[in-house]
């Protein structure tokens, strides 16, 4: 099984970060990676991500912007 992230702008168009990670062996590996790298992705213009397993969307899009309470 291959787990991969799709990187998107806010309007849903795809984009690629400077250091695209490729595939991950497990969902946990993919989620750990995004948990560490999301601030860098934001600075590169990635607004949201979706997680895929063998080409099937598992979830997303998930915003990388921090929600603030008003």
C-alpha positions in Angstrom: 0.0 0.0 0.0 1.2 3.5 -0.8 0.0 6.5 1.1 0.5 10.0 -0.4 -0.6 13.6 0.1 -2.1 15.8 -2.6 -1.1 19.4 -2.0 -3.6 22.1 -3.0 -4.2 25.9 -3.0 -7.3 27.3 -1.3 -9.2 27.0 -4.6 -8.5 23.3 -4.9 -5.9 23.5 -7.6 -3.0 21.2 -7.1 0.5 22.5 -6.3 3.8 20.8 -5.4 6.0 21.8 -2.5 9.8 22.2 -3.1 10.5 19.0 -1.3 7.7 16.6 -2.3 7.9 13.6 0.0 6.7 10.8 -2.3 4.9 7.8 -0.9 4.7 6.6 2.7 4.4 3.0 3.8 1.7 3.6 6.4 -1.0 6.2 7.2 0.8 6.9 10.5 4.0 7.8 8.7 2.2 10.1 6.3 0.3 11.8 9.2 3.4 12.2 11.3 5.2 13.8 8.4 2.4 16.3 7.7 2.3 17.1 11.4 5.9 18.2 11.3 6.1 19.9 8.0 2.8 21.8 7.6 4.2 25.3 8.6 6.8 25.0 5.8 4.1 23.9 3.3 2.1 27.1 4.2 5.1 29.3 3.4 5.4 27.6 0.1 1.8 28.4 -0.8 0.1 25.1 0.1 -3.3 25.8 1.8 -4.8 22.3 2.2 -4.0 18.7 1.7 -5.8 15.4 1.0 -4.5 11.9 1.9 -4.7 9.1 -0.6 -4.2 5.3 -0.2 -3.3 3.7 -3.5 -5.1 6.5 -5.4 -8.3 6.4 -3.3 -9.0 9.5 -1.2 -9.1 8.7 2.5 -9.8 12.3 3.7 -9.4 15.9 2.8 -9.1 18.5 1.9 -7.8 19.4 5.3 -6.8 23.1 5.8 -3.2 23.8 7.0 -4.3 27.2 8.3 -4.6 27.4 12.1 -8.2 28.1 13.1 -8.5 31.0 15.5 -11.3 31.5 18.0 -13.0 34.9 17.9 
